[in-house]
């Protein structure tokens, strides 16, 4: 189950203004990580529909960015292990 608030939620809400405020003080690598976190498991990367054959419930499951080593929202990634969600 998804926690009520993730780092990605904060980045999507405040990231653009933060990047403007800190322009010239953040590296390209840091910008790439922020972008990966913001788009991971969103419609931007596509997805598929999962469904229960018993009750008919369906939900959209968005694709991962596949940057497992760093992102906590990707199951099995180092970030998930650090967050205690393996």
N, C-alpha and C positions, 0 to 999 in steps of 0.2 A: 504494500500500500504506500502511496506517495505521502511524504510528510507535508504538513500544511504550508511550509515555506522552504524553498530551496535557494541555494546561491544563485541559480539561474534566474529565479524570479526577481531577485534583487538586481542582478546585472541587466535584465531586460527593462526594469523600471528606471533604474538610475544610471546605467552604464553610459548611454549617449552623453548626458550632461557631465558625468565624471570624466569621460575621455576628453571633452572640450576643456574642462577646467584644468586638466593635468597634461594637456598637449605639450609635447616636447620633453616630458619627464617620464614617459612610459615607453618601454621597448616594443619593437615589432613582435617579439615572442610573446610578451604580455598581452598585446592586443589580439594576437591569434588565439591565445587561450581563452580570453574573454569571449571572443566570437564563437569559439567551439562550444563553450558552456551555454551561451545564449541560444544557439540553434539546436543543440543536442536534444533529441526526443521532441521535436516540434514538427509542424506541418512542412516547414522549410526543407526537411530531409525526407519527406514522404512517410507513408505508413501503410497499414493494412487493417482490416476489420477482423476482430476476434469475436467468436460467438459460442454460446453454450448451447449444445444440442438438446439438453433437457428442458431448460426454461425459455430459450430463445433470446436471452439477453445478449446484446452486442455492444462492443465498444471499439473505439479507434485506438490502435497501438502505433505510436509514432516510432520511426526508425532512430537508432542510435547513430552518433557521429563516429563510432568505433574508435574513439580515443580513450579506451579503457584505462590505461595506466594512470591517468590524472583525474578523471571526472568521477565524483561520488555518485552521480545518478546512473552510471552504467554498471549493471550487475557484474560482480567479479573483478572490477577494477580496483586498483590500489586505493583510490579514494573511497570506494565502498568498504574496503577492509578497514581503513582508518576510521571511518564513520561507524564501524561495527555492524554493517549490513551485508555480510556474506552468507 
